[in-house]
Structures are given as structure tokens and as C-alpha cells.
């Protein structure tokens, strides 16, 4: 594996004008550790605001743990020698260095590499996907999209560049993070409960800096309350592909109100339809939208005319527009970003053979092919800019290398490996 790992949790985009609040499933990682806006540069870390030394806090917190049924033996096992990972404060407060336009964000995440990896995962797990669909009613495209966005189809689950033991992070946040301390205290207790139940060992519970774990990035609360033992080994685990996808199916149903047999939405045209309707707020039936002049982007007639949907034009009516059903919002419950949900849904469609959006993005361009991205990485490396490897994946190190090359070019360093960067590299600039 190369050192250049994908940033994989979408969060916010200027195009959607969305702030990303605290998700019930997990805190968006660092304003996204994978990202509508990519956190490539850490802002100044605020000083932790604990009222007491960490060792004192650990000793006093034992009472909270006992009250929740955590035995002293488990508490000692977890906290003995535990040191807070104070790097989490910088990660939580990090301000994104680069902002991607929606088409750039989609291009980077729905890349040749990810599609190839996803199609292999879909083939390998075809029987599992059929079983999940039968048992839960969640379509394979949605589950594949989530899996691909959250852990690159499992590539990042135990990757030491992304995943660390969660207890040092959760303890640091519960001890010294001032804004959401109560939330972090509860998640620290939830993680202790997982050990108490025998579901996970402290040193094997690897996750993001915020404590999200496994193939579909469960916070401890989700593991406890929505975990499913789908592989039959006696306990649920986010590190098991069957358990992770089953638990996320249950999450979509219970917290996202996912509806069996309903597609996530349709790409549409809204020629002549007033733009005021495209705010993704008003619900109408699909046939009701058709009466206003909304038409399928590919022509023909709409399926499911009685389904309720909202109309959304993420970059304006000259770009791709969509009718969105409740199942789109079920995906959005996983991460409160419209653009994240769109990327999940489109990635899942593409993995299963779907086509790109019919309407192009204004000002957009085609994504680089796998071979072209590898060429960019090779040429950047030759130019003395470390990409972490030549694997066709555009992660943090490649984006930083691209940005440094763009500075040499004298252009805005947005970190996007596009056609202009490839052309400049070929010209030896």
C-alpha cells in the first residue's frame, strides 16, 4: 500500500451553502477528513480546556463508568497507561485549505480506481448484497456507495495512516474538548461498553480521530444500538463486511426512514421551470413535478409517478438537476451534506454499471483516467514533489503535491489534478 490515502468522508461545499452539524452517527471528521472541503492544512489548535490533569480526570470518571455498568476490571484494562491523543484538538479545529467545486469532488471520488475497486467488491460480495436486500430492503447501489465513500471498499479500515486506536482520541475529547464535551463523554462510555460486552479489544478498536470505526465508519453509539451480527460469529462488528453493511442498512431504515423499492432519485431537466422550485424543500409527487415542466434528463416518462420527491439544482439549472426521494435523504442522514449524499448515490450507480450524469457541470471537465493520474504522480515525483506512490488514487499527499506544483505554475493552488496540471507536467513546467 502507498502512503497516499484517500480522504473519504464528504462534508460541505460552497455550492450547496451547507454547514455540517454534528451527525447522530458520528462527528464529521475534521470538517471532513474526506471531504467536500478537504482538510489538508491544519489550523491553529485551541488549547484543551480541561479543568484537571488527565490522570485526575480518569480517576474521577470511573464513577461515571461504574454508574453505566462498566466493571473496574474493564475500566482498568482500558485506562491503564492510557494517554490522551491531543492531536485531535488540531484535527477538530482544522480549517480546510482547499475547496473543491462539486464536479471536482465527484470526479475525485468517482474515479477509475474507485470504480474498479468497487466493481471487484460488488462481484466478490454479490451473494451478500442479495441477502441484505432481501432481509432489509436496502438496494445494493446505496450500500456500495456508502462502503466506497466511507472506507474505499475496506481499503482504509486498518490503514495506519488513517486509523488509530480510538480510546486515546475519545479520552482526549471527553477530557479536554470544551464545546461538545458531553457528547464525547457519552461516546467514551459507549466505547467502554463495547469492551465490557466482549465485542472489541481496546487495542483492536481502530478508527478515525473522532472514533468512527470499520467499513462504514460507526461511532460507538451506533455499534451498541444498531450493530447487527450478520456473519453469525456471536457479536456485531464494524470490521466485518457483513456486519458493517447490515448495521448500516438498519441505520438507514431506523434513522433515515429508508423505503424499500424506492430509487434515490432521478436526473431531470427543468427547462422553463422557475428556479425557485429547485431549492430541495417542497415535496410533490413525481407526476406533480412533471406537470410543472420537470422532465427526465434522458427523455421518456418518469417511473413511479406517485412517489414523493423534492427538486434540487446543486449548481444552478444549467447543470445536473435532480428529483430526490426519501431514500436520498436516508443517505443524507449518514452525513448531513447534500453533496455527500449525491456522491454516495452516484458512486453506487456507477459501480453497478450506471452512466455519468447526462447534463454536464458548467465549467467542468472529464476526470483523468487511472493511467493519467498515475502519470501525474510519476511526473510530480520526478519534479521532487512526493505523492506517496503511483497508484492512481488521489489522496492527501497527491493533492498537496499538485498544489505545490500549481504554485510553481503561478496559478491558484486548489490541489485538483486536472487536465491543465497534466498538460503542464508534460510540458516540463
C-alpha positions as CSV (number, residue, x, y, z in Angstrom):
1,X,0.0,0.0,0.0
2,X,1.2,3.5,-0.7
3,X,1.3,6.3,1.9
4,X,-1.1,8.5,-0.1
5,X,-4.6,7.6,1.4
6,X,-7.9,8.9,0.2
7,X,-9.8,11.4,2.3
8,X,-13.2,9.8,2.3
9,X,-15.9,11.5,4.3
10,X,-17.8,14.2,2.4
11,X,-19.0,17.2,4.2
12,X,-19.6,20.7,3.0
13,X,-19.5,22.6,-0.3
14,X,-19.8,26.3,-1.1
15,X,-22.1,25.3,-4.0
16,X,-24.6,23.9,-1.5
17,X,-24.1,26.6,1.1
18,X,-24.4,23.9,3.8
19,X,-22.8,23.8,7.2
20,X,-22.2,20.3,8.6
21,X,-23.6,20.0,12.1
22,X,-22.9,17.1,14.5
23,X,-24.3,13.9,12.9
24,X,-26.1,11.5,15.2
25,X,-24.0,8.8,13.6
26,X,-20.6,10.5,14.0
27,X,-19.0,13.9,14.0
28,X,-17.9,14.8,10.5
29,X,-14.3,14.1,10.6
30,X,-12.3,17.3,10.8
31,X,-14.9,19.3,8.9
32,X,-14.4,16.2,6.8
33,X,-11.4,14.1,6.7
34,X,-12.7,13.3,3.4
35,X,-14.3,15.9,2.3
36,X,-16.4,18.1,0.3
37,X,-13.8,20.5,1.6
38,X,-10.6,18.6,2.2
39,X,-8.7,19.3,5.4
40,X,-5.2,19.3,4.0
41,X,-3.9,22.0,6.3
42,X,-4.4,22.1,10.0
43,X,-5.4,25.4,11.6
44,X,-4.1,26.5,14.9
45,X,-5.2,24.1,17.6
46,X,-7.0,25.6,20.5
47,X,-5.6,24.8,23.9
48,X,-7.5,22.0,25.5
49,X,-9.7,23.3,28.3
50,X,-9.7,20.5,30.9
51,X,-10.3,21.6,34.4
52,X,-7.9,19.0,35.8
53,X,-4.9,16.9,34.9
54,X,-5.8,13.9,32.7
55,X,-4.8,11.4,35.4
56,X,-7.2,13.1,37.8
57,X,-10.0,13.1,35.2
58,X,-9.5,9.4,34.6
59,X,-9.8,8.6,38.3
60,X,-12.9,10.7,38.7
61,X,-14.6,9.4,35.6
62,X,-14.5,5.9,37.0
63,X,-17.7,6.8,38.9
64,X,-19.5,7.6,35.7
65,X,-18.3,4.4,34.2
66,X,-19.5,2.3,37.2
67,X,-22.9,4.0,37.0
68,X,-23.2,2.7,33.4
69,X,-22.3,-0.8,34.4
70,X,-18.6,-0.8,33.5
71,X,-16.6,-3.0,35.7
72,X,-13.5,-1.8,37.4
73,X,-11.6,-4.6,35.6
74,X,-12.7,-3.3,32.2
75,X,-12.0,0.4,33.2
76,X,-8.5,-0.5,34.4
77,X,-7.9,-2.5,31.2
78,X,-8.8,0.4,29.0
79,X,-7.4,3.3,31.0
80,X,-4.2,1.7,32.5
81,X,-1.4,3.5,30.8
82,X,-3.8,5.4,28.6
83,X,-2.5,8.7,27.2
84,X,-4.8,11.3,25.5
85,X,-4.1,11.9,21.8
86,X,-4.0,15.7,22.0
87,X,-3.6,15.9,18.2
88,X,-7.3,15.5,18.0
89,X,-7.8,19.2,19.0
90,X,-6.0,20.4,15.9
91,X,-7.9,17.9,13.7
92,X,-11.3,19.0,15.1
93,X,-10.5,22.7,14.6
94,X,-8.6,22.3,11.3
95,X,-9.7,24.8,8.7
96,X,-9.8,23.3,5.1
97,X,-7.1,24.6,2.9
98,X,-8.7,23.6,-0.4
99,X,-12.3,23.9,-1.6
100,X,-13.5,21.7,-4.4
101,X,-16.3,22.5,-6.7
102,X,-18.9,19.8,-6.9
103,X,-17.7,18.4,-10.2
104,X,-14.2,18.2,-8.9
105,X,-15.4,16.4,-5.8
106,X,-17.3,13.9,-7.8
107,X,-14.5,13.4,-10.3
108,X,-12.1,12.6,-7.5
109,X,-14.3,10.2,-5.6
110,X,-15.9,8.5,-8.6
111,X,-12.6,7.8,-10.2
112,X,-11.4,4.9,-12.3
113,X,-9.6,3.5,-9.3
114,X,-12.6,3.6,-7.1
115,X,-14.9,2.2,-9.7
116,X,-12.5,-0.7,-10.4
117,X,-12.2,-1.4,-6.7
118,X,-16.0,-1.1,-6.2
119,X,-16.8,-3.4,-9.0
120,X,-14.5,-6.0,-7.7
121,X,-16.1,-5.7,-4.3
122,X,-19.6,-5.9,-5.8
123,X,-18.7,-9.1,-7.6
124,X,-17.0,-10.7,-4.6
125,X,-20.0,-9.8,-2.3
126,X,-22.8,-10.4,-4.8
127,X,-24.5,-13.1,-2.7
128,X,-24.2,-10.9,0.4
129,X,-25.8,-8.0,-1.3
130,X,-28.7,-10.1,-2.4
131,X,-29.2,-11.4,1.1
132,X,-29.0,-7.9,2.6
133,X,-31.5,-6.6,0.0
134,X,-33.9,-9.5,0.9
135,X,-33.6,-9.0,4.6
136,X,-33.5,-5.2,4.9
137,X,-34.8,-3.9,1.6
138,X,-31.8,-1.5,1.1
139,X,-30.6,-1.6,-2.5
140,X,-27.0,-2.7,-3.3
141,X,-26.2,0.6,-5.0
142,X,-26.7,2.5,-1.8
143,X,-24.7,0.1,0.3
144,X,-21.9,0.0,-2.2
145,X,-21.9,3.8,-2.4
146,X,-21.6,4.1,1.4
147,X,-18.9,1.5,1.6
148,X,-16.9,3.2,-1.1
149,X,-17.2,6.6,0.4
150,X,-16.6,5.7,4.0
151,X,-13.6,3.3,3.6
152,X,-12.8,3.0,-0.1
153,X,-14.4,-0.5,0.0
154,X,-12.4,-1.5,3.0
155,X,-9.0,-0.2,1.9
156,X,-8.8,2.2,4.8
157,X,-10.2,0.1,7.6
158,X,-6.9,-0.8,9.2
159,X,-4.7,1.7,7.3
160,X,-2.3,3.2,9.9
161,X,-2.2,6.5,8.0
162,X,-5.9,7.0,8.7
163,X,-7.0,4.7,11.5
164,X,-5.6,4.7,15.1
165,X,-6.7,3.2,18.4
166,X,-9.9,5.1,19.3
167,X,-9.6,5.3,23.1
168,X,-6.7,7.8,23.2
169,X,-8.8,10.1,20.8
170,X,-12.1,9.7,22.6
171,X,-10.5,10.1,26.0
172,X,-8.8,13.3,24.9
173,X,-12.0,14.7,23.5
174,X,-14.0,13.7,26.6
175,X,-11.4,15.2,28.9
176,X,-10.5,18.4,27.2
177,X,-12.8,19.4,24.3
178,X,-14.9,22.2,25.6
179,X,-17.7,22.6,23.0
180,X,-19.0,19.0,22.8
181,X,-17.6,17.5,25.9
182,X,-20.9,15.8,27.0
183,X,-21.1,14.1,23.6
184,X,-17.6,12.8,23.8
185,X,-18.0,11.6,27.4
186,X,-21.0,9.6,26.3
187,X,-19.1,8.1,23.3
188,X,-16.2,7.3,25.6
189,X,-18.6,5.4,27.8
190,X,-20.1,3.7,24.8
191,X,-16.7,2.5,23.7
192,X,-16.1,1.2,27.2
193,X,-19.4,-0.7,27.0
194,X,-18.3,-2.4,23.8
195,X,-15.2,-3.7,25.6
196,X,-17.5,-4.7,28.6
197,X,-19.7,-6.8,26.2
198,X,-16.6,-8.5,24.8
199,X,-17.3,-7.2,21.3
200,X,-14.0,-5.4,20.9
201,X,-10.5,-5.3,22.4
202,X,-9.2,-1.8,23.2
203,X,-6.1,-2.1,21.0
204,X,-8.0,-3.5,18.1
205,X,-10.7,-0.8,18.0
206,X,-9.1,1.3,15.3
207,X,-10.9,4.3,13.8
208,X,-10.7,7.9,12.8
209,X,-9.6,10.7,15.1
210,X,-13.3,11.1,16.1
211,X,-13.7,7.4,16.9
212,X,-15.6,6.2,13.8
213,X,-14.7,2.6,13.1
214,X,-14.8,0.0,10.4
215,X,-16.0,-0.4,6.8
216,X,-18.9,2.0,7.2
217,X,-17.5,4.1,10.0
218,X,-19.7,3.5,13.0
219,X,-19.4,5.6,16.1
220,X,-19.5,3.6,19.4
221,X,-23.2,4.5,19.9
222,X,-24.2,3.0,16.6
223,X,-22.2,-0.1,17.2
224,X,-24.0,-0.6,20.5
225,X,-27.5,0.3,19.3
226,X,-27.7,-0.6,15.7
227,X,-25.0,-3.2,15.3
228,X,-26.0,-6.5,13.6
229,X,-24.3,-9.8,14.0
230,X,-24.8,-10.7,10.3
231,X,-21.9,-13.1,10.0
232,X,-23.0,-15.2,12.9
233,X,-19.9,-15.1,15.0
234,X,-21.8,-14.1,18.1
235,X,-21.4,-10.3,18.1
236,X,-21.7,-7.3,15.7
237,X,-18.5,-5.7,14.4
238,X,-17.9,-2.8,12.0
239,X,-14.7,-4.6,10.9
240,X,-16.8,-7.4,9.4
241,X,-18.1,-6.6,6.0
242,X,-21.5,-8.4,6.5
243,X,-22.0,-6.8,9.9
244,X,-21.0,-3.4,8.7
245,X,-23.3,-3.4,5.8
246,X,-26.2,-4.9,7.8
247,X,-25.8,-2.4,10.6
248,X,-25.7,0.5,8.1
249,X,-28.8,-0.9,6.4
250,X,-30.5,-0.8,9.8
251,X,-29.3,2.7,10.3
252,X,-30.7,3.9,7.0
253,X,-34.1,2.3,7.9
254,X,-34.3,3.4,11.6
255,X,-32.8,6.8,11.4
256,X,-33.0,7.7,7.7
257,X,-36.5,6.3,7.1
258,X,-35.3,4.3,4.1
259,X,-38.2,2.9,2.0
260,X,-37.9,-0.5,0.3
261,X,-38.2,-0.5,-3.5
262,X,-37.8,3.3,-3.9
263,X,-34.9,4.7,-6.0
264,X,-32.9,7.6,-4.5
265,X,-34.0,9.9,-7.3
266,X,-33.8,10.9,-11.0
267,X,-31.7,13.2,-13.0
268,X,-34.0,15.7,-14.6
269,X,-34.3,18.8,-16.8
270,X,-36.2,21.8,-15.7
271,X,-36.3,23.9,-18.9
272,X,-38.7,26.7,-18.4
273,X,-39.4,25.7,-14.7
274,X,-38.9,28.7,-12.3
275,X,-35.7,28.3,-10.4
276,X,-37.5,29.0,-7.1
277,X,-38.7,25.4,-7.2
278,X,-35.2,23.9,-7.2
279,X,-34.5,24.5,-3.5
280,X,-34.9,20.9,-2.3
281,X,-37.6,21.9,0.2
282,X,-41.0,21.3,-1.3
283,X,-42.4,17.8,-1.6
284,X,-44.5,16.9,-4.6
285,X,-45.4,13.7,-6.4
286,X,-43.2,12.9,-9.4
287,X,-46.2,13.5,-11.6
288,X,-46.8,16.8,-9.9
289,X,-43.3,17.9,-10.8
290,X,-43.9,16.7,-14.3
291,X,-47.0,19.0,-14.6
292,X,-44.7,21.9,-13.7
293,X,-42.4,21.1,-16.6
294,X,-39.8,18.9,-15.0
295,X,-38.8,16.1,-17.4
296,X,-36.4,13.1,-17.3
297,X,-32.9,14.1,-18.4
298,X,-32.7,11.1,-20.7
299,X,-36.2,11.6,-22.2
300,X,-39.2,9.4,-21.9
301,X,-41.5,9.2,-18.9
302,X,-40.9,9.0,-15.2
303,X,-41.1,5.8,-13.3
304,X,-43.0,5.8,-10.1
305,X,-45.2,8.9,-10.8
306,X,-46.8,8.7,-7.3
307,X,-43.5,8.8,-5.5
308,X,-42.9,12.0,-3.5
309,X,-39.8,13.9,-4.3
310,X,-38.0,17.3,-3.9
311,X,-36.4,19.2,-6.8
312,X,-32.7,20.2,-6.4
313,X,-30.3,22.1,-8.7
314,X,-27.0,21.9,-6.8
315,X,-25.1,24.2,-9.2
316,X,-28.0,26.0,-10.9
317,X,-30.4,25.0,-13.6
318,X,-27.7,24.9,-16.3
319,X,-26.1,21.9,-14.6
320,X,-27.4,18.5,-13.5
321,X,-30.8,18.7,-11.6
322,X,-32.5,16.0,-9.6
323,X,-35.7,14.8,-8.2
324,X,-34.8,13.4,-4.8
325,X,-36.9,10.8,-2.9
326,X,-36.9,10.0,0.8
327,X,-34.1,7.4,0.1
328,X,-31.7,10.2,-0.9
329,X,-32.4,11.8,2.5
330,X,-31.9,8.5,4.2
331,X,-28.4,8.5,2.8
332,X,-28.0,12.1,3.9
333,X,-28.9,11.1,7.5
334,X,-25.5,9.3,7.4
335,X,-23.7,12.7,6.9
336,X,-25.6,16.0,6.8
337,X,-24.4,17.1,3.4
338,X,-26.4,17.1,0.1
339,X,-23.2,16.7,-1.9
340,X,-22.1,13.7,0.2
341,X,-25.4,12.0,-0.4
342,X,-25.3,12.7,-4.1
343,X,-21.8,11.3,-4.3
344,X,-22.8,8.1,-2.4
345,X,-25.8,7.6,-4.7
346,X,-23.9,8.3,-7.9
347,X,-20.9,6.2,-6.9
348,X,-23.2,3.2,-6.2
349,X,-25.0,3.6,-9.5
350,X,-21.7,3.8,-11.4
351,X,-20.2,0.8,-9.6
352,X,-23.2,-1.2,-10.8
353,X,-22.8,0.0,-14.4
354,X,-24.7,3.2,-14.4
355,X,-23.7,6.1,-16.7
356,X,-22.3,9.5,-15.8
357,X,-24.8,12.3,-15.4
358,X,-26.3,13.4,-18.7
359,X,-26.1,17.1,-18.2
360,X,-22.5,18.4,-17.8
361,X,-21.5,20.7,-15.0
362,X,-20.9,24.3,-16.1
363,X,-17.1,24.8,-16.2
364,X,-16.5,21.1,-15.5
365,X,-14.2,18.7,-17.3
366,X,-13.8,15.0,-17.6
367,X,-11.9,13.2,-14.8
368,X,-8.4,11.9,-15.5
369,X,-8.2,8.3,-16.3
370,X,-6.3,5.9,-14.0
371,X,-3.3,5.9,-16.3
372,X,-3.3,9.7,-16.5
373,X,-3.5,10.0,-12.7
374,X,-0.5,7.6,-12.4
375,X,1.3,9.7,-15.0
376,X,0.7,12.9,-12.9
377,X,2.0,11.1,-9.8
378,X,5.1,9.9,-11.7
379,X,5.9,13.3,-13.1
380,X,5.3,15.1,-9.8
381,X,7.6,12.6,-8.1
382,X,10.3,13.3,-10.7
383,X,9.8,17.0,-10.0
384,X,10.6,16.4,-6.4
385,X,7.1,16.5,-5.1
386,X,6.2,13.5,-3.0
387,X,2.8,11.9,-3.9
388,X,3.2,8.9,-1.6
389,X,3.2,6.5,-4.5
390,X,2.0,5.9,-8.1
391,X,-1.3,4.0,-7.5
392,X,-3.9,6.1,-9.4
393,X,-5.5,7.3,-6.2
394,X,-5.7,11.0,-5.5
395,X,-5.4,11.4,-1.7
396,X,-3.9,14.0,0.6
397,X,-0.3,13.7,-0.5
398,X,-1.1,13.8,-4.2
399,X,-3.3,16.9,-3.6
400,X,-0.6,18.6,-1.7
401,X,2.0,17.8,-4.4
402,X,-0.4,19.1,-7.0
403,X,-0.9,22.3,-5.1
404,X,2.8,22.8,-4.7
405,X,3.2,22.3,-8.4
406,X,0.4,24.8,-9.1
407,X,2.3,27.4,-7.0
408,X,5.3,26.8,-9.3
409,X,2.9,27.4,-12.2
410,X,1.7,30.6,-10.7
411,X,-1.9,29.5,-10.6
412,X,-4.4,29.1,-7.7
413,X,-3.3,26.1,-5.7
414,X,-6.6,24.2,-5.4
415,X,-4.9,20.8,-5.4
416,X,-7.1,19.3,-8.1
417,X,-5.3,17.0,-10.5
418,X,-7.0,18.0,-13.7
419,X,-6.2,18.3,-17.4
420,X,-4.3,21.6,-17.0
421,X,-2.0,20.1,-14.4
422,X,-1.3,17.1,-16.6
423,X,-0.6,19.3,-19.7
424,X,1.8,21.5,-17.7
425,X,3.6,18.5,-16.3
426,X,4.0,17.1,-19.8
427,X,5.5,20.4,-20.9
428,X,8.0,20.3,-18.1
429,X,6.8,23.4,-16.4
